[in-house]
Each structure stands twice: as C-alpha cells, then as structure tokens.
C-alpha cells in the first residue's frame, strides 16, 4: 500500500523509526507497523544508513533457560510486558507495547551491566536481549511455552519452560553458583531433564 494512501502512516513511521533505532529488523517492522516488506527495508536503510542484516530472526526457544544470565534478562523484559499489558484495554502485541517495554528494559539493563561505557544509545547490540529476540520471547510467553514461576526461596518471579522438547525450572537468583570466571551457572545441569513442576501463582 503506498504511503500516500495511508491516513495513519505518520504514526506508523514514527513507531517504525523507533523500532529500527533499537535494531528491529524489517520482518518485525512490517508486521507491527503495517508496512510492506519493501517499505520496511527501504525505511530501515533510511534510518540506519545501511542494509538490514540478512538471515533468519532469532528463534531459539531455549535461549531464556540456557543460562541464569539470559533468564534474568528475559524475565525482566517479559515481566515488563505483562505489567504494561495488564494496564491496557486490549492486551494484543503492538509496536507501542514492544517499544515501551524494550525502552524500559534497556534503561534498567544499562544499570545492571558493568561495562556501561560500551552501551550506545538506540542500539540493542550491546544488551544481552536484543529487540528481535525480545519479540520472539513474547510469542513464547503468549503460547505458554514460557511461564512465570514464583521462587519459594527468594520469592523472585522467573521464567520456566514448558515445551514438548524441554522442561526446565530453576531460579536464576538463588539456584546458581559462580565459577572462577565470575559466570553464574545453574546449580545442576541435570535439572534440565527434570519434569517442570506445576507453576506457582503468577
């Protein structure tokens, strides 16, 4: 659809610009901002001054449970998504919802990361969770593959996984240990093979 025939194209382009500034790739921009693939690619080039990255979007359904570090960042972001959704009349995923939650996430994450000087404004490449993977995690939460669980020990809300190929539940705060390099690791890798117990109240 040509831009000139769209009554709300201005608002869509403003949202598309914010998404692209955070690193969103054309397929996501097209879906959330009602642009064609060609329009999204052309607008990406205009905003970023270069062609978008080629290849598939992030699609690793186990990313959030591969490490305690990943789990903390995924839980932080999806917790924000749920908090914003609870205050909206229509909880459907939108560009506004993704942008709002991701901008809050990078603000909080920048305070969590030690090397703050390496974080550039409007760039997601220096954060553990980039906006493209964040978008995919929202779909996993919506389908029920990822679920929030309340830790009975420290009372943190974290993400567990219920998936045909993977069942996992381990708190990234109190069920970890730190190796010599300072990396936080799950207490037991074997727990990935255990059946996920029924989640506590959200």
C-alpha positions, -999 to 999 in steps of 0.1 A, spaced: 0 0 0 15 34 -10 24 57 19 2 85 5 -29 63 7 -25 57 44 -42 81 68 -21 70 98 12 65 80 28 92 101 23 74 134 33 41 119 65 55 105 74 71 138 70 38 156 89 20 128 117 45 133 119 38 170 119 1 164 146 3 138 167 25 160 166 -2 186 177 -28 160 144 -43 149 146 -60 115 122 -54 86 100 -85 91 91 -73 126 87 -37 115 64 -49 87 42 -69 110 38 -43 137 37 -11 117 16 -23 87 43 -17 61 52 -39 32 85 -58 31 99 -33 5 88 -3 25 103 -17 57 136 -24 40 137 10 24 129 27 56 155 6 75 181 19 50 170 54 56 171 52 94 203 31 98 222 42 67 228 6 57 210 -25 45 194 -48 72 210 -80 83 202 -110 62 191 -144 76 166 -158 100 153 -139 130 162 -153 165 142 -185 170 160 -204 198 131 -214 221 156 -224 248 175 -191 249 159 -180 282 170 -211 300 205 -216 286 220 -195 314 209 -177 346 221 -145 329 198 -150 300 169 -159 323 173 -128 344 171 -105 313 143 -125 297 123 -124 330 129 -87 334 117 -79 299 87 -102 299 77 -90 333 75 -55 319 54 -68 290 29 -84 314 29 -53 336 21 -30 307 -5 -54 292 -24 -56 325 -30 -18 322 -41 -19 286 -77 -23 274 -65 -46 246 -35 -68 256 -26 -77 220 11 -72 209 16 -39 192 45 -17 182 38 7 210 39 -22 236 71 -36 223 89 -2 221 77 9 256 87 -24 273 120 -26 255 130 10 263 123 4 299 143 -28 297 174 -12 282 172 16 308 172 -10 336 197 -33 319 222 -4 314 223 0 352 228 -38 357 257 -42 333 292 -34 345 306 -20 312 281 8 308 305 29 287 301 4 259 264 8 256 254 31 228 220 50 227 194 35 203 215 3 199 205 -31 211 236 -50 201 253 -44 235 224 -57 256 220 -95 263 185 -93 249 181 -76 216 147 -64 204 144 -91 178 148 -119 203 126 -100 227 98 -101 201 102 -138 198 102 -143 236 68 -126 237 54 -152 213 67 -180 236 51 -164 266 18 -160 247 18 -196 236 25 -209 271 60 -223 263 75 -198 288 57 -194 321 64 -172 351 72 -191 383 75 -177 419 106 -190 437 96 -204 470 130 -195 485 138 -159 474 103 -150 460 116 -138 427 95 -143 396 114 -160 369 108 -179 336 104 -216 334 98 -236 302 71 -260 293 78 -272 258 75 -306 240 113 -308 238 123 -291 270 110 -288 306 130 -266 329 125 -247 362 154 -232 382 156 -198 399 184 -177 383 189 -158 416 193 -185 443 198 -217 424 231 -208 408 268 -209 416 296 -186 403 326 -202 386 362 -188 386 355 -165 357 326 -149 375 299 -165 354 267 -176 371 258 -212 363 228 -233 371 233 -254 403 227 -286 384 226 -290 346 208 -323 352 177 -303 363 171 -295 326 160 -331 323 135 -330 352 99 -325 345 87 -290 352 65 -289 383 32 -271 383 40 -233 384 31 -213 415 6 -185 414 17 -157 390 
